[in-house]
Amino acid sequence: MKRSITSILSLFLALPLMAGAMSCSDEKDAITGADGGTGGSTSGTGGATTGSGGTTAGSGGARGGSGGTTAGTGGSVGTDAGTDATTDTPVPTPLWSAAKAKSLSAQETSGFIAGPASCTNYTLVIATKAFTASDCSATVPRVSRTLTDAEFGTVDAAMAKLKVTTQTNCGADKGVLEIRVKGNDGTETWFRDSFYACQAGGGIFVDNIDSPIAALRALAN
């Protein structure tokens, strides 16, 4: 009986010691868990840095389209290059033949001179050698006569000097010289002075047109 009472007393004395041991163990575990959580917050800070490079990669895209404008400019140049073509008046062979001609008419103007301007029309019928010279504003010729064979020969020889020009430029201030020849077949050929070869409007630009004009002028004086 005495031993049982002693055992019960020993058990009650041991309970506080066991409770203290359990409290120390719990505190140690709590400290270990807190340290583990601190490490977790540190490892998450790197995420914001990795996303910042995305905007740099996209900035080069706007540069790729700028070359299209240059290519388009070249296209308009090609269109302009095709607009200069012209249709020339058919060139007879030979340019002049008295045997094929029915009549000849010519005109000369004085151009830019200090004195009063002048304009003269000349006509010549090949078969009859009938010749006239008149002021452009007149209704009656100031000269009307039949040429001799020798006189006609001077005009024929001067007309034979005409040749199609290779010039394409223009001079300035010279008078207008032109000759129209009607053929026996009804065609008409218009010869123009190569001095103004850059002008449009048709006709055949020829060199040496001054020669037949000078011959006609001499016959009118």
C-alpha positions as CSV (number, residue, x, y, z in Angstrom):
1,M,0.0,0.0,0.0
2,K,2.8,2.3,0.9
3,R,4.6,1.6,-2.5
4,S,1.5,2.4,-4.5
5,I,1.2,5.8,-2.9
6,T,4.9,6.5,-3.7
7,S,4.5,5.5,-7.4
8,I,1.5,7.8,-7.8
9,L,3.4,10.7,-6.3
10,S,6.4,10.1,-8.7
11,L,4.0,10.2,-11.7
12,F,2.5,13.6,-10.7
13,L,6.0,15.0,-10.2
14,A,7.1,13.9,-13.7
15,L,4.1,15.5,-15.6
16,P,5.5,19.1,-15.5
17,L,8.8,18.0,-16.7
18,M,7.2,16.3,-19.8
19,A,5.2,19.3,-20.5
20,G,8.3,21.5,-20.5
21,A,10.1,19.2,-22.9
22,M,7.2,19.4,-25.3
23,S,7.1,23.2,-25.3
24,C,10.8,23.4,-26.1
25,S,10.4,21.1,-29.1
26,D,7.4,23.1,-30.5
27,E,9.3,26.4,-30.3
28,K,12.3,24.9,-32.1
29,D,10.0,23.6,-34.9
30,A,8.3,27.0,-35.2
31,I,11.7,28.8,-35.7
32,T,12.7,26.3,-38.4
33,G,9.5,26.9,-40.3
34,A,9.9,30.7,-40.3
35,D,13.3,30.5,-41.8
36,G,12.0,28.4,-44.6
37,G,9.3,31.0,-45.4
38,T,11.9,33.9,-45.6
39,G,13.8,32.0,-48.3
40,G,10.6,31.8,-50.4
41,S,10.0,35.5,-50.6
42,T,13.6,36.2,-51.8
43,S,13.4,33.7,-54.7
44,G,10.4,35.5,-56.3
45,T,12.1,38.9,-57.0
46,G,13.7,38.0,-60.3
47,G,10.5,37.7,-62.3
48,A,10.0,41.4,-63.2
49,T,13.5,41.6,-64.8
50,T,13.0,38.9,-67.4
51,G,10.1,40.6,-69.2
52,S,11.8,44.0,-69.9
53,G,13.6,42.9,-73.1
54,G,10.4,42.4,-75.1
55,T,9.9,46.1,-76.2
56,T,13.4,46.3,-77.7
57,A,12.9,43.4,-80.1
58,G,9.8,45.0,-81.6
59,S,11.2,48.4,-82.4
60,G,12.9,47.5,-85.7
61,G,9.6,46.6,-87.5
62,A,8.8,50.2,-88.7
63,R,11.9,50.5,-90.8
64,G,11.1,47.7,-93.3
65,G,8.4,49.6,-95.4
66,S,10.3,52.7,-96.3
67,G,11.8,51.3,-99.5
68,G,8.5,51.1,-101.3
69,T,8.4,54.8,-102.2
70,T,11.7,54.6,-104.1
71,A,10.4,51.7,-106.2
72,G,7.3,53.7,-107.1
73,T,9.3,56.7,-108.3
74,G,11.1,54.6,-110.8
75,G,7.8,53.4,-112.3
76,S,6.7,57.0,-113.2
77,V,10.0,57.6,-115.0
78,G,9.4,54.6,-117.3
79,T,5.9,56.0,-118.2
80,D,7.4,59.4,-119.1
81,A,10.1,57.9,-121.3
82,G,7.5,56.6,-123.8
83,T,5.7,59.9,-124.5
84,D,8.3,61.5,-126.9
85,A,7.5,59.4,-130.0
86,T,6.3,61.4,-133.1
87,T,5.0,60.5,-136.5
88,D,7.0,62.0,-139.3
89,T,5.6,63.2,-142.7
90,P,6.4,60.6,-145.4
91,V,9.6,61.6,-147.2
92,P,9.5,61.4,-151.0
93,T,12.3,59.9,-153.0
94,P,13.9,62.0,-154.3
95,L,12.9,65.0,-152.2
96,W,12.5,67.1,-155.3
97,S,11.8,66.1,-158.9
98,A,10.6,68.8,-161.4
99,A,9.2,65.9,-163.5
100,K,6.9,64.8,-160.7
101,A,5.9,68.3,-159.5
102,K,2.8,70.2,-160.6
103,S,3.4,73.4,-158.7
104,L,5.5,75.0,-156.0
105,S,4.6,77.7,-153.4
106,A,6.9,79.3,-150.9
107,Q,6.8,81.8,-148.1
108,E,9.5,83.8,-146.3
109,T,9.2,86.2,-143.4
110,S,11.8,88.7,-142.3
111,G,12.1,87.5,-138.7
112,F,13.3,89.7,-135.9
113,I,14.9,92.8,-137.6
114,A,15.2,96.5,-136.7
115,G,13.0,97.6,-139.6
116,P,9.4,96.8,-140.6
117,A,8.6,93.1,-140.9
118,S,8.0,91.7,-144.3
119,C,6.3,88.6,-145.7
120,T,6.4,87.3,-149.3
121,N,4.6,84.5,-151.1
122,Y,5.9,82.9,-154.2
123,T,4.2,80.6,-156.7
124,L,5.5,78.6,-159.6
125,V,3.6,76.4,-162.0
126,I,6.0,73.8,-163.3
127,A,4.5,73.0,-166.7
128,T,4.0,76.7,-167.8
129,K,6.8,78.3,-165.7
130,A,4.2,80.9,-164.6
131,F,5.7,82.8,-161.6
132,T,4.2,85.2,-159.1
133,A,5.5,87.1,-156.1
134,S,3.2,89.0,-153.7
135,D,3.1,90.5,-150.2
136,C,1.3,88.2,-147.8
137,S,-1.3,90.8,-147.1
138,A,-1.9,91.7,-150.7
139,T,-4.6,90.4,-153.0
140,V,-2.8,91.2,-156.3
141,P,0.7,90.0,-157.1
142,R,3.4,92.6,-157.4
143,V,5.2,90.3,-159.9
144,S,3.5,88.0,-162.4
145,R,5.5,86.6,-165.4
146,T,6.7,83.5,-167.2
147,L,10.2,82.4,-166.4
148,T,12.8,81.5,-169.1
149,D,14.3,78.1,-169.1
150,A,17.5,79.5,-167.6
151,E,15.5,81.2,-164.8
152,F,13.5,78.1,-164.1
153,G,16.8,76.2,-164.0
154,T,18.1,78.3,-161.1
155,V,15.1,77.2,-159.0
156,D,15.3,73.6,-160.1
157,A,19.0,73.4,-159.1
158,A,18.4,75.1,-155.8
159,M,15.6,72.7,-154.9
160,A,17.9,69.8,-155.7
161,K,20.1,70.9,-152.7
162,L,17.4,70.1,-150.1
163,K,18.2,67.3,-147.8
164,V,16.5,66.0,-144.7
165,T,18.1,67.4,-141.6
166,T,19.6,65.5,-138.7
167,Q,19.2,68.5,-136.4
168,T,16.7,68.5,-133.6
169,N,17.4,71.9,-131.9
170,C,16.1,75.4,-132.7
171,G,17.7,78.8,-133.3
172,A,16.0,82.1,-132.7
173,D,15.0,85.3,-134.5
174,K,15.4,84.0,-138.0
175,G,12.4,84.5,-140.4
176,V,10.2,81.6,-141.4
177,L,11.1,79.8,-144.7
178,E,8.9,77.1,-146.1
179,I,8.1,75.5,-149.4
180,R,5.1,73.4,-150.4
181,V,5.3,71.2,-153.5
182,K,2.2,69.7,-155.1
183,G,2.8,66.5,-157.1
184,N,1.2,65.4,-160.3
185,D,-0.4,62.6,-158.2
186,G,-2.2,65.1,-156.0
187,T,0.1,64.7,-153.0
188,E,1.6,67.7,-151.2
189,T,5.0,67.9,-149.5
190,W,5.7,70.6,-146.9
191,F,9.4,71.5,-146.5
192,R,10.4,73.5,-143.4
193,D,13.6,75.2,-142.3
194,S,15.9,73.0,-140.2
195,F,16.8,76.2,-138.3
196,Y,13.6,75.5,-136.3
197,A,13.8,71.7,-136.3
198,C,12.6,71.5,-132.7
199,Q,9.1,72.7,-133.6
200,A,6.1,70.4,-133.9
201,G,3.3,70.5,-136.4
202,G,4.4,68.2,-139.2
203,G,6.3,68.7,-142.4
204,I,9.8,67.7,-143.3
205,F,12.7,69.7,-141.8
206,V,15.4,70.2,-144.4
207,D,18.8,71.8,-144.7
208,N,19.6,74.4,-147.4
209,I,16.1,75.7,-147.8
210,D,17.7,79.2,-148.0
211,S,18.9,78.4,-151.6
212,P,15.6,78.0,-153.4
213,I,14.1,80.9,-151.4
214,A,17.0,83.1,-152.5
215,A,16.5,82.0,-156.1
216,L,12.8,82.9,-156.0
217,R,13.5,86.2,-154.3
218,A,16.0,87.1,-157.1
219,L,13.4,86.3,-159.7
220,A,10.9,88.7,-158.0
221,N,13.4,91.7,-158.1
